[in-house]
Each structure stands twice: as structure tokens, then as C-alpha cells.
Amino acid sequence: MTIFDIKHLDRHLREISDPLGTGFPIFKKIIAETAEKYEMSISGVLQKYIAWRWRK
């Protein structure tokens, strides 16, 4: 998973209104699809995404 891929994921996640509330099923689906696409675990995708956001 490259920085470009993480930025693409970030764009999709930012479109979700209330990602940890009513939009959580959509958030969960996007993360699961990304994990499947890059053959990673869901926690691995979240770790990379959070580490990338933390540095910004």
C-alpha cells in the first residue's frame, strides 16, 4: 500500500458524514474492501492510515 493509495482511501473516508456514528457501516465497508484489495488485515490498513494521518 503506497502513499497514493492511502491518499485515495483518505478521500473516500472524508466523504462520509459521521464516520464513527451513523456512517460507520460505510466506513467499515470501505476499510474491509481496501484490506481485501491489498491483501492486508483490517487492522493493518487502519494502522497505516492512522500513522499517515498522525504525521500530517
C-alpha positions in Angstrom: 0.0 0.0 0.0 1.6 3.3 -1.2 1.1 6.8 -0.1 -1.0 7.4 -3.2 -3.3 4.5 -2.1 -3.6 5.9 1.4 -4.5 9.4 0.0 -7.2 7.8 -2.2 -8.6 6.0 0.9 -8.5 9.3 2.8 -10.6 11.0 0.1 -13.2 8.3 0.3 -13.3 8.3 4.1 -13.6 12.1 4.3 -16.8 12.0 2.2 -18.5 10.0 4.9 -20.5 12.2 7.3 -20.2 11.0 10.9 -17.9 8.1 10.2 -17.9 6.8 13.7 -21.7 7.2 14.1 -24.4 6.6 11.6 -21.8 6.4 8.7 -19.9 3.6 10.4 -21.2 0.8 8.2 -20.0 2.6 5.2 -16.6 3.3 6.9 -16.3 -0.3 7.8 -17.1 -1.5 4.2 -14.5 0.8 2.7 -11.8 -0.3 5.1 -12.7 -4.0 4.5 -12.7 -3.6 0.7 -9.3 -1.8 0.9 -7.9 -4.6 3.1 -9.1 -7.2 0.6 -7.7 -5.3 -2.4 -4.2 -5.0 -0.9 -4.3 -8.5 0.9 -3.8 -6.9 4.3 -5.6 -7.3 7.6 -8.2 -4.7 8.5 -6.1 -3.6 11.5 -3.1 -3.3 9.2 -5.0 -0.9 6.9 -6.2 1.1 9.9 -2.6 1.2 11.4 -1.2 2.5 8.1 -4.0 5.1 7.7 -3.7 6.4 11.3 0.1 6.6 11.1 -0.2 8.5 7.9 -2.8 10.9 9.3 -0.8 11.3 12.5 2.2 12.6 10.6 0.2 15.3 8.8 
